[in-house]
Amino acid sequence: MAGGLAALLDDVAALVRLTASSVDDIAAAAGRASAKAAGVVVDDAAVTPRYVEGLSPAREVPIIKKIAMGSLRNKLLFILPAALLLSQFVPWMLTPLLMLGGTYLCFEGAEKVIEVLSKKDHQKKSPAIKQGPDAEKQVVSGAVRTDFILSAEIMVIALNEVAAEGFVSRAIILAVVGVGITVLVYGAVALLVKMDDIGLAMAKRESAGAQKFGMGLVKAMPIVMNFISVVGIFAMLWVGGHIILVGLDELGWHAPYAFVHHMEHYGAVVPTIGGVLAWCINTFFSMVLGLVWGSVIAGIMHFLPFGHGKGHEEDHGNDHDVETDQQEAAAPTGEHGGSIKA
């Protein structure tokens, strides 16, 4: 009996070790997959705070929570099953799909660079707080729709990293990546949008040190947000360009990848910093390719009919917002300073 119990305990211990090893493998694979999606994650974190501009500070975190729940639904209920089915039955589609997502990243990054270089003065839309009681629903639905594209790219990048794993392992890894990245992105966004409120609260304290730190925090937040936006642009071009570079090589056009790999070799031979230098060279050429690739797509989109339509629609929307604001400003005011409306 004792021998049987000892054998059973040995089996249980072996099972625990096997399970722990599997968990470690899944965690490591999820970490690799998440790292590959870094460019999309940074862009997601840079874009999301814009959706709460103009909303009441008390509604910022609840709105971000709703967007985060929508993002989780996108990843777990729609994108994850579709990605698993594609990888299981038509794995050859993974590279073209990945390149399609990479093209979207390059296009978005190149458009932002073009906007900065052209120095266009875009009219800002009216804050959501002026757009009526349904503004929050519109903000959430629009943010979730945009998140779907970014989430799809994140999941496809992650899937490409773990394509050799078994079906169950792939499903678990993608679920871990989806939940982990969602918590990371929207947790960071919630913290970012409340940092100025935290700074203002600290500025009201009696301590001179707390007041100074709080005011510094308030002044620093616009700079931090602009920095994140700039990093997001570079990250999109780098990740998108690298996806295109590797994808072209896998589809049979080896020259671009071979050139970059050859240039990496010159950096790799430098003592001490060879590895870092080689990575920087690869990143630089990936960004250049991403910018060129994205600029070509942006040029094509500009000359297509629906590209013009989108631009005109946005312009009309902005004109309407400006006109409404001007009418409100010109309206006579009541006793308490509010505009008098019929």
Beta strands, then each sheet from edge to edge (+ up, - down):
end
